[in-house]
Amino acid sequence: MDQLLALRVFVRIAEAGTFTKASDSLDIPKPTVTKLIQELESHLGTKLLQRTTRRVTVTPEGAAYYQRALRLIGELEDMDAAAGRARAQPKGRLRIDIGSSLASLILIPALPDFRKRYPDIQLDLGVSDRSVDMVGDAVDCVIRGGALQDSTLVARRIAELDYVTCATPGYLKARGKPRDPSDLEQSHDIVGYFSSLTGRPFPLMFAREGETLEVQVATAVAVNESTAHMTALLSGLGIGQTFGFMARPYIQQKMLTPLLEDWHRDKHPLYIVYPPNRHLSAKLRVFVDWAAEEFAKWSSS
């Protein structure tokens, strides 16, 4: 038995909750994964995992073994990094999950700089506005905004993004400009945005001199993905709120018109999030630092 490989497989199953996800993330055939766990349990003379039809959980003995295995693997990785100068030139694969507009307009255009600095790191980008199971899906880090759902994760704030309320000139010519947020409730079509997680719509928010308004109206069209939301706005379907970094190029080209500029919406905090681990890998560490540096350029003042 390759005990080190068996340890890695056990740790991955304990985190992912299934043999299949462990097999996929480690790129090891499932029969090999099963055999390694059987050999490890036989070697130890104890049951590490409890199997059910839906999920695999660790036994009390497995939970204690997992903590020590995690520390051991981390220490081995630190030893390899020191011996192989991996800290100076990190290598390996990173899985990053990020929203579509952040990927298309900020992250991907900046990646040539990251690739130049770290040519031996391979990036796999999961691009969507949906939430992700970081541990189960073997995601190294997530770039997301707004309220964070999981308090067990490490979150580093990397930017604060502003919002713009806007519509196309064609829509405004036909329907007129709103003079106050209350006008949106009476005589305008709204391009809304709803949560991929809950399905609930996000209200339009406005603040001015200590006054805060929440406009919750029926939408003409609502989407749950940021790039599609911008496309809906550019198609003249109505008025909506979107990030300033997305809207400003179209405002400069006169394709969108900013509205209600004496009102504002609270800025949207942006985080890079990763699982807690005393042994943060060199490749993840350099990506987190680089991403924080890059996204800070887009933080609104």
C-alpha positions in Angstrom: 0.0 0.0 0.0 1.2 3.5 -0.8 0.3 4.9 2.6 0.9 8.6 1.7 -1.4 8.3 -1.3 -3.9 6.5 0.9 -3.7 9.3 3.4 -4.4 11.9 0.6 -7.3 9.8 -0.6 -8.8 9.5 2.9 -8.5 13.3 3.5 -10.2 14.0 0.2 -13.1 11.7 0.9 -13.5 13.1 4.4 -13.8 16.6 2.8 -15.8 15.8 -0.3 -18.2 13.3 1.3 -18.2 10.8 -1.6 -15.7 8.4 -3.2 -16.7 9.7 -6.6 -15.8 13.4 -5.9 -12.5 12.3 -4.4 -11.7 10.1 -7.4 -12.5 13.0 -9.8 -10.6 15.7 -7.9 -7.5 13.5 -7.5 -7.7 12.0 -11.0 -7.6 8.5 -9.6 -9.9 5.7 -10.7 -12.7 5.0 -8.3 -11.7 1.3 -7.8 -8.2 2.4 -6.8 -9.7 4.9 -4.3 -11.9 2.1 -2.8 -8.9 -0.3 -2.6 -6.6 2.3 -0.9 -9.2 3.0 1.8 -9.8 -0.7 2.4 -6.1 -1.3 2.7 -5.6 1.7 5.0 -8.5 0.6 7.3 -7.1 -3.0 7.3 -3.6 -1.6 8.1 -5.0 0.4 11.0 -7.4 -2.2 12.2 -10.2 0.3 12.6 -13.0 1.8 10.5 -12.3 5.4 9.3 -15.4 5.9 7.2 -19.1 5.2 7.5 -20.7 4.5 4.2 -24.4 5.2 3.4 -26.3 5.2 0.2 -26.0 9.0 -0.2 -22.9 10.1 1.6 -19.7 9.0 3.3 -19.0 10.3 6.8 -16.0 9.9 9.1 -16.2 7.7 12.2 -15.0 9.2 15.6 -11.7 7.3 15.0 -11.6 8.7 11.4 -12.2 12.3 12.6 -9.1 12.1 14.9 -7.1 10.4 12.2 -8.2 13.1 9.6 -6.8 16.0 11.8 -3.4 14.3 12.1 -3.3 13.2 8.5 -4.1 16.8 7.4 -1.2 18.2 9.5 1.2 15.5 8.2 0.3 16.2 4.6 0.7 19.9 5.1 4.1 19.4 6.7 5.2 17.2 3.8 4.1 19.8 1.3 6.1 22.5 3.2 9.1 20.2 3.1 8.8 19.7 -0.6 8.3 23.4 -1.2 11.4 24.3 0.8 13.5 21.6 -0.9 12.2 22.3 -4.5 12.1 26.1 -4.3 8.4 25.9 -4.9 7.9 29.1 -2.9 10.0 31.0 -5.4 8.3 29.4 -8.4 5.0 27.8 -7.3 3.5 25.1 -9.5 0.4 23.0 -9.8 -3.3 23.3 -10.6 -5.7 25.8 -8.9 -9.5 25.7 -9.2 -11.0 29.2 -8.9 -14.7 30.0 -8.9 -15.8 33.4 -9.9 -18.9 35.3 -11.2 -19.2 35.8 -14.9 -18.8 39.6 -15.1 -15.8 39.6 -12.7 -14.2 36.9 -14.8 -14.8 38.5 -18.2 -14.1 42.1 -17.4 -11.5 42.0 -14.6 -9.8 38.6 -13.9 -9.3 37.1 -17.4 -8.0 40.3 -19.0 -5.4 40.5 -16.2 -4.3 36.9 -16.3 -1.4 37.4 -18.8 0.4 39.2 -15.9 -0.3 36.3 -13.5 0.9 33.8 -16.2 4.0 35.8 -16.7 4.8 35.8 -13.0 3.8 32.1 -12.4 4.0 30.1 -15.6 3.9 26.8 -13.8 0.5 27.3 -12.2 -2.5 26.0 -14.2 -5.8 27.8 -13.5 -9.1 26.2 -13.9 -11.9 28.8 -13.8 -15.4 27.9 -12.8 -17.4 30.9 -14.1 -20.9 31.4 -12.9 -22.9 33.5 -10.4 -24.1 30.4 -8.5 -22.8 29.4 -5.1 -20.4 26.5 -5.0 -19.5 23.7 -2.5 -15.8 24.6 -2.1 -14.8 21.4 -0.2 -17.0 19.0 -2.1 -16.2 20.4 -5.5 -12.4 20.7 -4.7 -12.4 24.5 -5.3 -9.3 26.2 -3.9 -10.8 29.7 -3.7 -13.9 31.7 -4.6 -14.2 35.4 -5.6 -17.6 36.6 -4.5 -19.3 39.7 -3.2 -22.0 40.6 -0.7 -22.9 38.8 2.5 -20.9 35.7 3.1 -22.9 32.6 4.0 -20.3 30.3 5.5 -18.5 31.7 8.6 -16.0 28.8 8.7 -14.2 30.0 5.6 -11.4 32.5 5.5 -12.5 35.7 3.7 -10.2 38.5 2.6 -11.8 41.7 1.4 -10.2 42.8 -1.9 -12.5 45.6 -3.2 -15.6 47.7 -2.8 -17.7 48.1 -5.9 -20.1 50.9 -6.6 -23.5 50.7 -8.3 -25.0 52.7 -11.2 -28.7 53.0 -11.9 -29.2 53.3 -15.6 -31.2 52.6 -18.8 -30.7 53.1 -22.5 -31.4 56.4 -24.2 -34.1 54.8 -26.3 -36.0 53.5 -23.3 -35.8 56.9 -21.6 -36.9 58.7 -24.8 -40.0 56.5 -24.8 -40.8 56.4 -21.1 -39.1 59.5 -19.6 -36.4 59.9 -16.9 -37.4 59.1 -13.3 -36.9 62.1 -11.0 -37.1 60.2 -7.8 -36.8 56.5 -6.8 -40.5 56.5 -6.1 -41.2 57.0 -9.8 -39.8 53.5 -10.5 -42.8 52.1 -8.6 -45.4 53.7 -10.9 -44.4 54.2 -14.5 -41.2 52.3 -15.4 -40.1 48.8 -16.4 -37.4 47.3 -14.1 -34.7 44.9 -15.2 -34.3 42.9 -12.0 -31.8 40.5 -10.6 -32.8 37.4 -8.5 -30.7 35.2 -6.3 -29.3 31.9 -7.8 -29.4 30.5 -4.3 -32.9 31.4 -3.1 -34.7 32.6 -6.2 -35.7 35.7 -4.5 -35.4 39.1 -6.3 -33.0 41.7 -5.0 -34.6 45.1 -4.4 -33.3 48.4 -5.9 -31.6 50.3 -3.0 -31.1 54.0 -2.7 -29.5 56.2 -0.1 -29.0 60.0 0.3 -28.1 62.1 3.4 -29.1 59.5 5.9 -32.3 58.5 4.1 -32.5 55.0 2.7 -35.1 53.6 0.3 -35.8 50.1 -0.8 -37.7 49.8 -4.1 -39.3 46.4 -4.5 -41.4 46.3 -7.6 -42.6 43.8 -10.2 -39.9 43.4 -12.9 -40.4 43.4 -16.6 -37.5 40.9 -16.9 -35.3 39.4 -14.2 -32.2 37.3 -14.5 -29.8 35.6 -12.1 -26.5 36.2 -14.0 -24.6 39.5 -14.2 -23.6 39.4 -17.9 -27.2 38.6 -19.0 -28.5 41.4 -16.7 -26.3 43.8 -18.6 -27.4 42.5 -21.9 -31.0 43.0 -20.8 -30.3 46.6 -19.9 -28.5 47.3 -23.2 -31.5 45.8 -25.0 -33.7 48.6 -23.7 -35.9 46.4 -21.5 -36.0 48.8 -18.6 -34.1 50.5 -15.7 -31.8 48.5 -13.5 -28.9 48.8 -11.1 -25.6 47.3 -12.0 -21.9 47.6 -11.1 -20.2 50.7 -12.1 -17.3 48.9 -13.6 -19.7 47.2 -16.0 -21.8 50.2 -16.9 -19.2 52.9 -17.3 -17.8 51.8 -20.7 -21.4 51.8 -22.1 -22.1 55.2 -20.5 -19.0 56.6 -22.2 -20.3 55.3 -25.5 -23.7 56.8 -24.9 -25.3 53.4 -24.9 -26.5 53.7 -21.3 -27.6 56.8 -19.4 -27.0 57.1 -15.6 -30.1 58.0 -13.5 -30.9 59.4 -10.1 -27.3 60.4 -9.6 -28.0 62.4 -6.4 -28.8 59.0 -4.8 -26.4 56.1 -4.3 -26.4 52.5 -3.3 -24.1 51.2 -0.6 -20.9 49.7 -2.1 -20.7 46.0 -2.7 -17.8 44.3 -0.7 -15.8 41.8 -2.7 -14.0 38.9 -1.1 -11.6 36.1 -2.0 -12.6 33.1 0.1 -10.8 29.9 0.8 -11.1 27.0 3.3 -9.2 27.4 6.6 -6.0 25.5 6.5 -2.9 26.2 8.6 -0.8 25.1 5.5 -1.9 27.4 2.8 -0.2 26.2 -0.3 2.4 28.4 -2.1 0.4 28.4 -5.3 -2.8 29.5 -3.5 -1.0 32.1 -1.5 0.5 33.8 -4.5 -2.8 33.8 -6.3 -4.6 35.3 -3.4 -2.0 38.1 -3.0 -2.1 38.8 -6.8 -5.9 38.8 -7.0 -6.1 41.2 -4.0 -3.6 43.5 -5.8 -5.5 43.4 -9.1 -9.0 43.8 -7.8 -8.0 46.7 -5.5 -7.5 48.7 -8.7 -11.3 48.4 -9.4 -12.3 49.4 -5.9 -14.4 52.6 -6.0 -13.3 55.5 -3.8 
